[in-house]
């Protein structure tokens, strides 16, 4: 395979959707959403591995394709083709251009997060993907959809802040941000526990892992197929992929962190299992399957953190698991939505679900108001204290300035001479 052709396809897989996101360009092309996926589809079926180094981009990022990445890329191609075919508005729809732009921005961020070879690139592209998906989620949505979008945005902002903190810790440890280098550097670092906590918290929020699954339930309850068909392959799958890439699996034994992660995985599996055995609304079936599958993934991830030898032996199974999960969730979601369209049911459960979403939003709002109120009171207290100190200081300062100028030139010359001597001594 020609190396130049391979590197060009790697570059085009990320840049081509970004270019087509410009309305003036995609409005003049037929099937722009399918054309944007074409380079990634070609890359997924090409044999062999390839690497494209871009030292001038960000902090020296690059794109790569190998066997593990090809699993995730093939999953993404299938999901995005499905979404472009069955879930996006037609050209005659008034929201066509807005939806297409958001669709292509999210696609570019998703493919960039898959193909990038280092932390800064993953953070940048996953941020583009996350906020593009938020716009796609709430675009022309009703009140319930916008409420679900607000919940998703809250979790997304907290996740990005935690991931940025982990990125700063990695930057303070090493100048090379490639995944394998950072994993080795952070395994032996004194801040490894903080790094692990930030990474686990961030990707738990992004992938809707229990108990951070509220935005996922709200989205499945209220959003149509055009919004939920991408949930398995965009936020959930990329959250699991990021956990594999950022965590120092196989480098060192983090027994306590691994045990806690395993407990969270067991709780998630029990929660989803009990909900599935009970009467669960059909529209929430994909959400329960997602929580069950991510719980199993977190259980395996905790085992890998506690026992690094197991991670070295079975770590290669993570990529096929994520690819299978994303494809399965998309298939279940499309099937459920088609069944609901042909077999409409009363909307009693929808009213109960919206009540639960409102209650969750009220809890978050009440927590924020309580926290901000306490902070404002504390700020007012310190501000009043500072004003008192400043008033006294200003009085002393004015008196000292008057005394200084009254003292005459001899005192000023003496002080400047001492200052020059001190600077000369420090410079020597």
ZADOVEX-853535 format. One record per residue (C-alpha): residue number from 1; z, x, y; residue in three letters. Coordinates in nm, 4 decimals, always signed. Each point is the difference from the previous one (the first is absolute). Example, Ala and Ser with C-alpha at 12.3 -4.5 7.8 and 13.67 -1.06 7.14 Angstrom:
<pts>
PT  padren         Z         X         Y  nuba
PT       1   +0.7800   +1.2300   -0.4500   ALA
PT       2   -0.0660   +0.1370   +0.3440   SER
</pts>
This chain:
<pts>
PT  padren         Z         X         Y  nuba
PT       1   +0.0000   +0.0000   +0.0000   UNK
PT       2   -0.0969   +0.1343   +0.3417   UNK
PT       3   +0.3148   +0.1066   +0.1855   UNK
PT       4   -0.1418   -0.0883   +0.3412   UNK
PT       5   -0.0883   -0.3506   -0.1165   UNK
PT       6   +0.3483   -0.0463   -0.1475   UNK
PT       7   +0.1752   +0.1094   +0.3203   UNK
PT       8   -0.2265   -0.2244   +0.2069   UNK
PT       9   +0.0920   -0.3005   -0.2167   UNK
PT      10   +0.3695   +0.0898   +0.0343   UNK
PT      11   -0.0339   +0.0067   +0.3764   UNK
PT      12   -0.2110   -0.3157   +0.0196   UNK
PT      13   +0.2393   -0.1998   -0.2202   UNK
PT      14   +0.2579   +0.0121   +0.2800   UNK
PT      15   -0.2129   +0.0289   +0.3150   UNK
PT      16   -0.2710   -0.2550   -0.0829   UNK
PT      17   +0.2343   -0.3058   -0.0007   UNK
PT      18   +0.1552   +0.1276   +0.3227   UNK
PT      19   -0.3424   +0.0127   +0.1662   UNK
PT      20   -0.0996   -0.3418   -0.1289   UNK
PT      21   +0.3189   -0.1460   +0.1485   UNK
PT      22   -0.1723   +0.0137   +0.3412   UNK
PT      23   -0.1229   -0.3579   +0.0634   UNK
PT      24   -0.3208   +0.1165   +0.1687   UNK
PT      25   -0.0938   +0.1820   -0.3206   UNK
PT      26   +0.1042   -0.2325   -0.2811   UNK
PT      27   -0.1403   -0.3051   +0.1800   UNK
PT      28   -0.3508   +0.1480   -0.0409   UNK
PT      29   +0.0311   +0.0783   -0.3712   UNK
PT      30   -0.0199   -0.2354   -0.2978   UNK
PT      31   +0.3001   -0.0005   -0.2335   UNK
PT      32   +0.1982   +0.2557   +0.2073   UNK
PT      33   +0.3180   -0.0391   -0.2097   UNK
PT      34   -0.1857   +0.0817   -0.3211   UNK
PT      35   -0.1877   +0.2868   +0.1631   UNK
PT      36   +0.3303   +0.1507   +0.1156   UNK
PT      37   +0.1283   +0.0142   -0.3603   UNK
PT      38   -0.3200   +0.1605   -0.1336   UNK
PT      39   +0.0947   +0.3719   +0.0501   UNK
PT      40   +0.3386   -0.0557   -0.1674   UNK
PT      41   -0.1718   -0.1786   -0.2916   UNK
PT      42   -0.2415   +0.2918   -0.0438   UNK
PT      43   +0.2905   +0.2453   +0.0149   UNK
PT      44   +0.1925   -0.1945   -0.2658   UNK
PT      45   -0.2817   +0.0243   -0.2565   UNK
PT      46   -0.1021   +0.3612   +0.0650   UNK
PT      47   +0.1310   +0.2453   -0.2628   UNK
PT      48   +0.2046   +0.3089   +0.0749   UNK
PT      49   +0.2469   +0.1034   +0.2688   UNK
PT      50   -0.0593   +0.0903   +0.3631   UNK
PT      51   +0.1974   +0.1239   +0.3007   UNK
PT      52   -0.0858   -0.0186   +0.3698   UNK
PT      53   +0.2144   +0.2124   +0.2338   UNK
PT      54   +0.0190   -0.1047   +0.3669   UNK
PT      55   +0.2239   +0.2529   +0.1804   UNK
PT      56   -0.0917   -0.1427   +0.3412   UNK
PT      57   +0.1143   -0.3550   -0.0835   UNK
PT      58   +0.3656   -0.0911   +0.0664   UNK
PT      59   +0.2039   +0.2973   -0.1342   UNK
PT      60   -0.2604   +0.1173   -0.2465   UNK
PT      61   -0.0658   -0.2979   -0.2196   UNK
PT      62   -0.2573   -0.0374   -0.2743   UNK
PT      63   -0.1436   -0.2457   -0.2510   UNK
PT      64   -0.0121   +0.0422   -0.3767   UNK
PT      65   -0.1044   -0.1883   -0.3124   UNK
PT      66   +0.1215   +0.0643   -0.3542   UNK
PT      67   +0.0805   -0.2015   -0.3116   UNK
PT      68   +0.3245   -0.1510   +0.1304   UNK
PT      69   -0.1395   -0.0855   +0.3430   UNK
PT      70   -0.3117   -0.1499   -0.1612   UNK
PT      71   +0.2179   -0.2616   -0.1718   UNK
PT      72   +0.1387   -0.1176   +0.3351   UNK
PT      73   -0.3388   +0.0222   +0.1719   UNK
PT      74   -0.1687   -0.2114   -0.2680   UNK
PT      75   +0.2758   -0.2612   +0.0341   UNK
PT      76   -0.0445   -0.0103   +0.3773   UNK
PT      77   -0.3770   -0.0372   -0.0277   UNK
PT      78   +0.0376   -0.2976   -0.2362   UNK
PT      79   +0.2604   -0.1676   +0.2206   UNK
PT      80   -0.1887   +0.0527   +0.3263   UNK
PT      81   -0.3265   -0.1225   -0.1517   UNK
PT      82   +0.1821   -0.3094   -0.1254   UNK
PT      83   +0.1514   -0.0616   +0.3426   UNK
PT      84   -0.3326   +0.0553   +0.1776   UNK
PT      85   -0.1766   -0.2424   -0.2349   UNK
PT      86   +0.2389   -0.2910   -0.0474   UNK
PT      87   +0.2608   +0.0155   +0.2734   UNK
PT      88   -0.1631   +0.0937   +0.3312   UNK
PT      89   -0.1553   -0.2461   +0.2497   UNK
PT      90   -0.3749   -0.0445   +0.0213   UNK
PT      91   -0.2062   +0.1324   +0.2916   UNK
PT      92   -0.0218   -0.3440   +0.1614   UNK
PT      93   +0.3810   -0.0192   +0.0189   UNK
PT      94   +0.1351   +0.0589   +0.3578   UNK
PT      95   +0.2578   +0.2487   -0.1337   UNK
PT      96   -0.2597   +0.2044   -0.1914   UNK
PT      97   -0.0134   +0.3031   +0.2304   UNK
PT      98   +0.3775   +0.0247   +0.0527   UNK
PT      99   +0.0702   -0.0347   -0.3703   UNK
PT     100   -0.2716   +0.2489   -0.0948   UNK
PT     101   +0.1343   +0.2613   +0.2429   UNK
PT     102   +0.3547   -0.0363   -0.1344   UNK
PT     103   -0.1344   +0.0004   -0.3559   UNK
PT     104   -0.1872   +0.3276   +0.0532   UNK
PT     105   +0.2888   +0.1695   +0.1828   UNK
PT     106   +0.2333   -0.0863   -0.2875   UNK
PT     107   -0.2611   +0.1194   -0.2500   UNK
PT     108   -0.0376   +0.3355   +0.1752   UNK
PT     109   +0.3769   +0.0522   +0.0094   UNK
PT     110   +0.0310   -0.0937   -0.3662   UNK
PT     111   -0.2727   +0.2387   -0.1166   UNK
PT     112   +0.1323   +0.2780   +0.2236   UNK
PT     113   +0.3519   -0.0363   -0.1440   UNK
PT     114   -0.1447   +0.0241   -0.3522   UNK
PT     115   -0.2220   +0.3041   +0.0592   UNK
PT     116   +0.2122   +0.2077   +0.2378   UNK
PT     117   +0.1701   +0.3105   -0.1375   UNK
PT     118   +0.3055   +0.0357   +0.2237   UNK
PT     119   +0.2884   -0.1871   +0.1617   UNK
PT     120   -0.1220   -0.0311   +0.3597   UNK
PT     121   -0.3312   -0.1446   -0.1108   UNK
PT     122   +0.1702   -0.2481   -0.2304   UNK
PT     123   +0.2374   -0.1082   +0.2755   UNK
PT     124   -0.2814   -0.0446   +0.2521   UNK
PT     125   -0.2358   -0.1900   -0.2285   UNK
PT     126   +0.2741   -0.2155   -0.1518   UNK
PT     127   +0.1113   -0.0927   +0.3531   UNK
PT     128   -0.3565   -0.1022   +0.0865   UNK
PT     129   -0.0154   -0.1979   -0.3246   UNK
PT     130   +0.3358   -0.1708   +0.0558   UNK
PT     131   -0.0610   -0.1212   +0.3534   UNK
PT     132   -0.3596   -0.0907   -0.0792   UNK
PT     133   +0.1271   -0.2130   -0.2864   UNK
PT     134   +0.2521   -0.1620   +0.2345   UNK
PT     135   -0.2836   -0.0997   +0.2336   UNK
PT     136   -0.2008   -0.1270   -0.2964   UNK
PT     137   +0.3017   -0.1977   -0.1184   UNK
PT     138   +0.0692   -0.1901   +0.3231   UNK
PT     139   -0.3595   -0.0344   +0.1209   UNK
PT     140   -0.0598   -0.3729   +0.0642   UNK
PT     141   +0.3110   -0.0834   -0.2005   UNK
PT     142   +0.2303   -0.2952   +0.0444   UNK
PT     143   +0.3702   +0.0101   +0.0861   UNK
PT     144   +0.1092   +0.0772   -0.3565   UNK
PT     145   -0.2490   +0.2857   -0.0304   UNK
PT     146   +0.1092   +0.1500   +0.3316   UNK
PT     147   +0.3618   -0.0251   -0.1113   UNK
PT     148   -0.0849   +0.1903   -0.3201   UNK
PT     149   -0.1868   +0.2537   +0.2127   UNK
PT     150   +0.3066   +0.0558   +0.2184   UNK
PT     151   +0.2118   +0.0695   -0.3081   UNK
PT     152   -0.2618   +0.2431   -0.1298   UNK
PT     153   -0.0171   +0.1733   +0.3384   UNK
PT     154   +0.3791   +0.0454   +0.0122   UNK
PT     155   +0.0053   +0.1627   -0.3427   UNK
PT     156   -0.3075   +0.2084   +0.0843   UNK
PT     157   +0.1520   +0.1431   +0.3196   UNK
PT     158   +0.3252   +0.0934   -0.1743   UNK
PT     159   -0.1970   +0.1565   -0.2862   UNK
PT     160   -0.2145   +0.2087   +0.2349   UNK
PT     161   +0.3058   +0.1217   +0.1899   UNK
PT     162   +0.1668   +0.1090   -0.3236   UNK
PT     163   -0.3195   +0.1674   -0.1227   UNK
PT     164   -0.0415   +0.1817   +0.3315   UNK
PT     165   +0.3560   +0.1310   -0.0324   UNK
PT     166   -0.0852   +0.1282   -0.3489   UNK
PT     167   -0.3131   +0.1620   +0.1429   UNK
PT     168   +0.2087   +0.1794   +0.2649   UNK
PT     169   +0.2351   +0.1310   -0.2696   UNK
PT     170   -0.2975   +0.1289   -0.1956   UNK
PT     171   -0.1471   +0.1604   +0.3137   UNK
PT     172   +0.3287   +0.1804   +0.0628   UNK
PT     173   -0.0146   +0.1412   -0.3524   UNK
PT     174   -0.3613   +0.1109   -0.0422   UNK
PT     175   -0.3165   +0.0449   +0.2072   UNK
PT     176   -0.2246   -0.1116   -0.2881   UNK
PT     177   -0.0012   -0.3793   -0.0341   UNK
PT     178   -0.1887   -0.0273   -0.3288   UNK
PT     179   +0.1751   -0.2196   -0.2532   UNK
PT     180   +0.0779   +0.2655   -0.2591   UNK
PT     181   +0.1260   +0.2495   +0.2603   UNK
PT     182   +0.2292   -0.2555   +0.1651   UNK
PT     183   +0.1383   -0.1133   -0.3361   UNK
PT     184   +0.0905   +0.3569   -0.0897   UNK
PT     185   +0.1472   +0.0726   +0.3428   UNK
PT     186   +0.2101   -0.3166   +0.0203   UNK
PT     187   +0.1348   +0.0337   -0.3540   UNK
PT     188   +0.2088   +0.3034   +0.0977   UNK
PT     189   +0.0758   -0.1021   +0.3589   UNK
PT     190   +0.3459   -0.0966   +0.1222   UNK
PT     191   -0.1458   -0.3141   +0.1611   UNK
PT     192   -0.1559   -0.1165   -0.3280   UNK
PT     193   +0.2395   -0.2947   -0.0360   UNK
PT     194   -0.0866   -0.1299   +0.3487   UNK
PT     195   -0.3690   +0.0537   -0.0722   UNK
PT     196   +0.0246   -0.1930   -0.3263   UNK
PT     197   +0.1863   -0.2847   +0.1668   UNK
PT     198   -0.2544   -0.0331   +0.2815   UNK
PT     199   -0.2976   +0.0101   -0.2374   UNK
PT     200   +0.1485   -0.2512   -0.2440   UNK
PT     201   +0.1009   -0.2380   +0.2804   UNK
PT     202   -0.3401   +0.0209   +0.1663   UNK
PT     203   -0.2085   -0.0678   -0.3081   UNK
PT     204   +0.2391   -0.2685   -0.1223   UNK
PT     205   -0.0708   -0.1847   +0.3260   UNK
PT     206   -0.3740   +0.0643   -0.0204   UNK
PT     207   -0.0371   -0.1024   -0.3658   UNK
PT     208   +0.2357   -0.3014   +0.0268   UNK
PT     209   +0.2350   +0.1342   -0.2667   UNK
PT     210   +0.3080   -0.2149   -0.0559   UNK
PT     211   +0.2101   -0.0591   +0.2112   UNK
PT     212   -0.2637   +0.0771   +0.2678   UNK
PT     213   -0.2329   -0.2743   -0.1259   UNK
PT     214   +0.0562   -0.2705   +0.2612   UNK
PT     215   -0.3283   +0.0585   +0.1824   UNK
PT     216   -0.1906   -0.0145   -0.3293   UNK
PT     217   +0.1444   -0.3412   -0.0922   UNK
PT     218   -0.0659   -0.1335   +0.3501   UNK
PT     219   -0.3626   +0.1171   -0.0135   UNK
PT     220   -0.0725   -0.1542   -0.3383   UNK
PT     221   +0.1624   -0.3261   +0.1070   UNK
PT     222   -0.1977   -0.0488   +0.3174   UNK
PT     223   -0.3142   +0.2175   +0.0105   UNK
PT     224   -0.3407   -0.1025   -0.1394   UNK
PT     225   -0.2044   +0.1965   -0.2523   UNK
PT     226   -0.1729   +0.2034   +0.2720   UNK
PT     227   +0.3391   +0.1566   +0.0846   UNK
PT     228   +0.1685   +0.0296   -0.3398   UNK
PT     229   -0.2908   +0.1343   -0.2053   UNK
PT     230   +0.0613   +0.3474   +0.1448   UNK
PT     231   +0.3774   +0.0070   -0.0483   UNK
PT     232   -0.0043   +0.1672   -0.3401   UNK
PT     233   -0.2447   +0.2749   +0.0861   UNK
PT     234   +0.0897   +0.0712   +0.3627   UNK
PT     235   +0.3731   -0.0022   +0.0933   UNK
PT     236   +0.1529   -0.0171   -0.3492   UNK
PT     237   -0.2213   +0.2527   -0.1794   UNK
PT     238   +0.0015   +0.2434   +0.2929   UNK
PT     239   +0.3798   -0.0184   +0.0179   UNK
PT     240   +0.0270   +0.0952   -0.3674   UNK
PT     241   -0.2618   +0.2730   +0.0416   UNK
PT     242   +0.1872   +0.1433   +0.2978   UNK
PT     243   +0.3224   +0.0138   -0.2005   UNK
PT     244   -0.1716   +0.2080   -0.2696   UNK
PT     245   -0.1524   +0.2364   +0.2535   UNK
PT     246   +0.2967   +0.0496   +0.2321   UNK
PT     247   +0.2913   +0.0203   -0.2455   UNK
PT     248   +0.0748   +0.3399   -0.1621   UNK
PT     249   -0.0500   -0.1294   -0.3535   UNK
PT     250   +0.0258   +0.2644   -0.2704   UNK
PT     251   +0.1341   +0.2667   +0.2355   UNK
PT     252   +0.3756   -0.0521   -0.0171   UNK
PT     253   +0.2539   -0.2371   -0.1552   UNK
PT     254   +0.1336   -0.2532   +0.2521   UNK
PT     255   +0.2323   -0.1765   -0.2390   UNK
PT     256   +0.1979   -0.2232   +0.2368   UNK
PT     257   -0.3069   -0.1111   +0.1964   UNK
PT     258   -0.1838   -0.0632   -0.3249   UNK
PT     259   +0.2804   -0.2157   -0.1405   UNK
PT     260   +0.0209   -0.2093   +0.3175   UNK
PT     261   -0.3788   -0.0449   -0.0061   UNK
PT     262   +0.0170   -0.1069   -0.3638   UNK
PT     263   +0.2651   -0.2601   +0.0826   UNK
PT     264   -0.2228   -0.1430   +0.2728   UNK
PT     265   -0.2871   -0.0161   -0.2482   UNK
PT     266   +0.2135   -0.1816   -0.2570   UNK
PT     267   +0.1184   -0.2490   +0.2638   UNK
PT     268   -0.3603   -0.0650   +0.1068   UNK
PT     269   -0.1109   -0.0613   -0.3593   UNK
PT     270   +0.2927   -0.2382   -0.0616   UNK
PT     271   -0.0666   -0.1867   +0.3243   UNK
PT     272   -0.3700   -0.0481   -0.0716   UNK
PT     273   +0.0616   -0.0800   -0.3664   UNK
PT     274   +0.2548   -0.2701   +0.0786   UNK
PT     275   -0.2287   -0.1513   +0.2649   UNK
PT     276   -0.2914   -0.0051   -0.2443   UNK
PT     277   +0.2071   -0.1705   -0.2707   UNK
PT     278   +0.1070   -0.2632   +0.2516   UNK
PT     279   -0.2335   -0.2415   +0.1724   UNK
PT     280   -0.1917   +0.2174   +0.2450   UNK
PT     281   -0.2781   -0.1443   +0.2227   UNK
PT     282   -0.3457   +0.0963   -0.1161   UNK
PT     283   -0.0828   +0.1638   +0.3322   UNK
PT     284   +0.2987   +0.2369   -0.0435   UNK
PT     285   -0.1084   +0.1136   -0.3474   UNK
PT     286   -0.1881   +0.3083   +0.1357   UNK
PT     287   +0.3066   +0.0911   +0.2099   UNK
PT     288   +0.2333   -0.0184   -0.3021   UNK
PT     289   -0.2402   +0.2100   -0.2087   UNK
PT     290   -0.0124   +0.2523   +0.2857   UNK
PT     291   +0.3797   +0.0248   +0.0208   UNK
PT     292   +0.0250   +0.0358   -0.3792   UNK
PT     293   -0.2653   +0.2737   -0.0145   UNK
PT     294   +0.1389   +0.1948   +0.2969   UNK
PT     295   +0.3467   -0.0269   -0.1551   UNK
PT     296   -0.1321   +0.1644   -0.3161   UNK
PT     297   -0.1688   +0.2652   +0.2123   UNK
PT     298   +0.3221   +0.0741   +0.1908   UNK
PT     299   +0.1897   +0.0181   -0.3295   UNK
PT     300   -0.2448   +0.2640   -0.1249   UNK
PT     301   +0.0128   +0.1783   +0.3362   UNK
PT     302   +0.3793   +0.0234   -0.0149   UNK
PT     303   -0.0242   +0.1398   -0.3525   UNK
PT     304   -0.2416   +0.2653   +0.1256   UNK
PT     305   +0.2358   +0.0960   +0.2824   UNK
PT     306   +0.2973   +0.0310   -0.2347   UNK
PT     307   -0.1895   +0.1753   -0.2812   UNK
PT     308   -0.2813   +0.2183   +0.1390   UNK
PT     309   -0.1291   +0.0976   -0.3460   UNK
PT     310   -0.0916   -0.3610   -0.0693   UNK
PT     311   -0.1814   -0.0123   +0.3319   UNK
PT     312   -0.2047   +0.3069   -0.0937   UNK
PT     313   -0.0915   -0.1486   -0.3381   UNK
PT     314   -0.0842   -0.3564   +0.1051   UNK
PT     315   -0.0659   +0.0262   +0.3745   UNK
PT     316   -0.3754   -0.0312   -0.0505   UNK
PT     317   +0.0492   -0.3632   -0.1072   UNK
PT     318   +0.0962   -0.1029   +0.3545   UNK
PT     319   -0.3602   -0.0168   +0.1272   UNK
PT     320   -0.1334   -0.2243   -0.2821   UNK
PT     321   +0.3072   -0.2230   +0.0376   UNK
PT     322   -0.0586   -0.0498   +0.3743   UNK
PT     323   -0.3720   -0.0633   -0.0554   UNK
PT     324   +0.0670   -0.2538   -0.2748   UNK
PT     325   +0.2688   -0.1722   +0.2055   UNK
PT     326   -0.2183   -0.0353   +0.3096   UNK
PT     327   -0.2953   -0.1374   -0.1982   UNK
PT     328   +0.2208   -0.2380   -0.1990   UNK
PT     329   +0.1700   -0.1371   +0.3110   UNK
PT     330   -0.3351   -0.0656   +0.1640   UNK
PT     331   -0.1274   -0.1809   -0.3103   UNK
PT     332   +0.3172   -0.2124   -0.0239   UNK
PT     333   -0.0124   -0.0781   +0.3698   UNK
PT     334   -0.3633   -0.1124   -0.0053   UNK
PT     335   +0.0593   -0.2086   -0.3136   UNK
PT     336   +0.3067   -0.1722   +0.1466   UNK
PT     337   -0.1742   -0.0743   +0.3284   UNK
PT     338   -0.3035   -0.1441   -0.1798   UNK
PT     339   +0.2275   -0.2148   -0.2159   UNK
PT     340   +0.1823   -0.1287   +0.3072   UNK
PT     341   -0.3300   -0.0894   +0.1664   UNK
PT     342   -0.1119   -0.2052   -0.2995   UNK
PT     343   +0.3448   -0.1468   -0.0802   UNK
PT     344   +0.1755   -0.0765   +0.3313   UNK
PT     345   +0.3751   -0.0618   -0.0209   UNK
PT     346   +0.2515   -0.1690   +0.2365   UNK
PT     347   +0.1319   +0.2183   +0.2819   UNK
PT     348   +0.3735   -0.0506   -0.0652   UNK
PT     349   +0.0475   +0.3589   -0.1119   UNK
PT     350   -0.1847   +0.1254   +0.3056   UNK
PT     351   +0.2548   -0.1651   +0.2282   UNK
PT     352   +0.2858   +0.1577   -0.1966   UNK
PT     353   -0.1696   +0.3402   +0.0103   UNK
PT     354   -0.0582   -0.0220   +0.3757   UNK
PT     355   +0.3669   -0.0894   +0.0425   UNK
PT     356   +0.0938   +0.3134   -0.1939   UNK
PT     357   -0.2349   +0.2105   +0.2158   UNK
PT     358   +0.1537   -0.1440   +0.3163   UNK
PT     359   +0.3478   +0.0738   -0.1334   UNK
PT     360   -0.0963   +0.3601   -0.0779   UNK
PT     361   -0.1500   +0.0446   +0.3457   UNK
PT     362   +0.3146   -0.1464   +0.1570   UNK
PT     363   +0.2144   +0.2483   -0.1956   UNK
PT     364   -0.2084   +0.2911   +0.1267   UNK
PT     365   +0.0058   -0.1367   +0.3549   UNK
PT     366   +0.3773   -0.0594   -0.0111   UNK
PT     367   +0.0584   +0.3522   -0.1339   UNK
PT     368   -0.2146   +0.1465   +0.2785   UNK
PT     369   +0.1720   -0.2049   +0.2696   UNK
PT     370   +0.3442   +0.0998   -0.1278   UNK
PT     371   -0.0960   +0.3672   -0.0195   UNK
PT     372   -0.1769   +0.0049   +0.3359   UNK
PT     373   +0.2899   -0.1891   +0.1610   UNK
PT     374   +0.2513   +0.2544   -0.1221   UNK
PT     375   -0.2234   +0.2851   +0.1126   UNK
PT     376   -0.0442   -0.1559   +0.3440   UNK
PT     377   +0.3755   -0.0495   +0.0368   UNK
PT     378   +0.0605   +0.3596   -0.1041   UNK
PT     379   -0.2730   +0.1131   +0.2362   UNK
PT     380   +0.1543   -0.1987   +0.2877   UNK
PT     381   +0.3403   +0.1552   -0.0721   UNK
PT     382   -0.1363   +0.3535   +0.0024   UNK
PT     383   -0.2144   -0.0747   +0.3029   UNK
PT     384   +0.3051   -0.1184   +0.1991   UNK
PT     385   +0.1932   +0.3076   -0.1121   UNK
PT     386   -0.2869   +0.2242   +0.1025   UNK
PT     387   -0.0173   -0.1633   +0.3455   UNK
PT     388   +0.3686   +0.0785   +0.0547   UNK
PT     389   -0.0465   +0.3616   -0.1046   UNK
PT     390   -0.3146   +0.0306   +0.2106   UNK
PT     391   +0.1769   -0.1375   +0.3088   UNK
PT     392   +0.2823   +0.2526   -0.0328   UNK
PT     393   -0.2438   +0.2805   -0.0704   UNK
PT     394   -0.2127   -0.0874   +0.3021   UNK
PT     395   +0.3082   +0.0091   +0.2216   UNK
PT     396   +0.1011   +0.3424   -0.1306   UNK
PT     397   -0.3580   +0.1227   +0.0269   UNK
PT     398   -0.0399   -0.1065   +0.3625   UNK
PT     399   +0.3279   +0.1686   +0.0876   UNK
PT     400   -0.1036   +0.3217   -0.1773   UNK
PT     401   -0.3381   +0.0056   +0.1738   UNK
PT     402   +0.1630   -0.0419   +0.3419   UNK
PT     403   +0.2510   +0.2728   -0.0806   UNK
PT     404   -0.2778   +0.2286   -0.1210   UNK
PT     405   -0.2021   -0.0254   +0.3193   UNK
PT     406   +0.3084   +0.0356   +0.2170   UNK
PT     407   +0.1000   +0.3205   -0.1777   UNK
PT     408   -0.2845   +0.1906   +0.1616   UNK
PT     409   -0.2665   +0.2415   -0.1185   UNK
PT     410   +0.2291   +0.2575   -0.1585   UNK
PT     411   +0.1043   -0.2305   -0.2841   UNK
PT     412   -0.3583   -0.1108   -0.0658   UNK
PT     413   -0.1324   +0.3587   -0.0065   UNK
PT     414   +0.2780   +0.1027   -0.2357   UNK
PT     415   -0.0744   -0.2845   -0.2407   UNK
PT     416   -0.3755   +0.0703   -0.0037   UNK
PT     417   +0.0683   +0.3702   -0.0603   UNK
PT     418   +0.2254   -0.0789   -0.2962   UNK
PT     419   -0.2676   -0.2342   -0.1355   UNK
PT     420   -0.2654   +0.2728   +0.0241   UNK
PT     421   +0.2280   +0.2512   -0.1741   UNK
PT     422   +0.0694   -0.2465   -0.2794   UNK
PT     423   -0.3716   -0.0684   -0.0505   UNK
PT     424   -0.0798   +0.3726   -0.0014   UNK
PT     425   +0.2739   +0.0599   -0.2594   UNK
PT     426   -0.1343   -0.2810   -0.2212   UNK
PT     427   -0.3577   +0.1241   +0.0320   UNK
PT     428   +0.1077   +0.3499   -0.1011   UNK
</pts>
